[in-house]
Amino acid sequence: MIDTPQIAQHNALVACCKALASPIRMSIVGLIHAANEPLCACDIEQSFDLSQPTISHHLRILRDAGIIAATSRGTNVYYHIERAKLTALVCCIEQFAQPNGV
């Protein structure tokens, strides 16, 4: 029987997968990752041919899933990758890639 904490962990990982199931959001994560430092929302917006509200919507989905986090500096918001969440997702996928009993 699967225990409640494991189901909660899987729910969080499913939310992460859903958030990444968009080419725009995958591109945003890639852009933030490539910056090697927190990236201003204005720089993210300039990298896409999309409206500011659309980019904000995608950033919110990524934040809600715990993939990125935001920090305010004055009037600007900077985003960085939450590596622990992505590491947990990778570990889960690697576990499923292993043959049973290994």
Secondary structure, DSSP 8 states (H G I E B T S, - for coil): ---HHHHHHHHHHHHHHHHHSSHHHHHHHHHHHHHSS-EEHHHHHHTSSS-HHHHHHHHHHHHHTTSEEEEEETTEEEEEE-HHHHHHHHHHHHHHHS-TT-
